[in-house]
Amino acid sequence: MAHRGGDKAKAGFYWHAAGWEIVTLSGKGGTLPGTDAERYRRLPTLAMLLLAPVMGGLFVVFLPFIGFAMLIGHLGALVARRLRRVMARIVASMHRPRHA
């Protein structure tokens, strides 16, 4: 059953696919965050009870890889910045008039 941001909904778990997040409404329910353009799907509680340990396990397994990916991305950005500066100096030196 699809819901939109701003809708009143029963207590439970709601998947917001665009933001890759799970919104929880407790007690007697409440209002889903966001605008009318945002869509949510209600997730069965049993599915959440089964998926939560799996999601936690996957997070623990992939956390080191996420760290390495962030490190490589940061180093790549540093190298790209340095290369841009070097190339800018080379181009600038090619356009300078030479005096004899």
N, C-alpha and C positions, 0 to 999 in steps of 0.2 A: 504494500500500500504506500503510495507516494504522498509526501507532505511537502509543503513549501515553507520557506522562512517566514516567520510571523504567525504561522498557524498555531492554534492551541492543540496540544497533543497529550495523550495519556503518558503516564510514567513508563520509562523504558529506555532502550538504546536506539539511537537514530544515526545512520551512516550518511555523512555529507561527502559524497564522492568528489566534488570539485575541490574541496579543501583537504581531502584524505584525513578526515577526522571522525571520531565517534562522539556524538553529543548525548549526554545522559540527562534524563528528566526524572527526578525522584519525587516521592510523596504522591500527590494527586495529579502530577503532571505539570505542565507549564507551557510556555511559548517557545517555539523553536527560534533560534537566533537568525539574523540575516533578513534579506529582502525577499520579495515575492519571486524573484528570479532564481533563488537558491532552492535546490530540491534535496529532500531527505528521504531515506527509506528506513522503515522500522525494522529492527533486527530482533528476532526471537531471543528471549533471555537464555534459553538452553543453548542456542548457537554461540552466544557470547561466553557462556561458561566453558564450552568446549574449545572455542577459538583463543581465548585469552592466554592459556599456557603455551599454546603453539606459537602465538605471536611473540610472547616473551622469549621463548626459546630461540626463535629466528633472530630476534634482536640481539641476543647474547652471541649467537654464532656469527652474525654478520658485522657486529660492532668493530672488530679489528680491521675488517676490509673497508669499512666506512672511514675509519681513521687514516688508513693508507691512501685511500682515494682523495681525501681532503688534503693530505700532505702533498701528494703528487700534483693536485690542482694548484695548490699555493706555489709550489716550486715552478710549475709551468708558467704561472702568471708572472713571477719574478723574472724568469728567463725572457719571456716575451717583452716585458717592459725594458729590460736592458738592451735587447736586440733593436727595439724601436729607437732608443736613444742613439745607439751606434749608427743605425741607418740614417737617422736625421743628421748626425754629424757628417757622415759621408756625403749625403746629398747637399748639405750646406757648403762643404768644402769644394764640391764640383762646380758650384754656381758663383764662387768668389772670383772676381777679376784678378788676373795675374799681372803683376808689374814686372817689366823687364829692366 
